[in-house]
Amino acid sequence: MKVLIIEDEKELSDSIATYLGNEHFVCETAADYNMALEKIALYDYTCIILDINLPGGSGLSVLKELKSQNKQDGVLIISAKNSLDDKVSGLNAGADDYLTKPFHLPELGARVSAIIRRKSFEGKTTINFDELTIDINEKTVKANDTIIDLTRKEYDLLLYFIGNKNKVISKNAIAEHLWGDNMDLADSYDFIYTHIKNLRKKIMAAGCPDYIKSVYGMGYKFSIS
């Protein structure tokens, strides 16, 4: 799950990124208004953590730009202001939630997870797909009550596939989702092939059919048929 942290206070931004990174999120950061606009124009995110007060512009303007592009990214506004007007303005502009600084990182993490569940999995903490059962809170995957031992990237890849089931997903989109800014360090898509091959092997070894379909020249589709 890829998250964008739009926050100009570096210490806070780094602490959020570190915490969410330990919770299986891939984090990117933007420290000002213009960088934030560039990021949302180029990439899609599962959730965006957005500060209202940014160098060069307002976080609310970033939010309005996001909505004008018909982006479906979840948005959690964070702000030092405890003003009802700011909260109402943010939620009316399309934010999914609002958190006032200072806050505890576990609460922020819980709110991010709740937004993702609402946006991608209809608010469920347990996801069922054919013979697979995924517990989002425990980060476990079972097939017919047997645990499938997945690496972090394999787990993230499976969630991404299920969140986009029956859709063709490009190799570039998979790379961006799993590695964020670090995808540029890879020379090829060999690392994607490896993770998909291993995920497919483990799922089928647990008695499931092959859900991952290669779509020539386009990418992959996760489906039952």
PyMOL commands that set and color helices and strands:
alter all, ss='L'
color gray80, all
select helices_A, chain A and resi 10-22+33-42+59-68+84-92+105-121+152-163+171-185+190-205
alter helices_A, ss='H'
color red, helices_A
select strands_A, chain A and resi 2-6+26-30+47-51+53-54+57-58+74-79+97-100+126-129+132-135+140-143+146-147+168-169+212-215+219-222
alter strands_A, ss='S'
color yellow, strands_A
deselect
rebuild
show_as cartoon
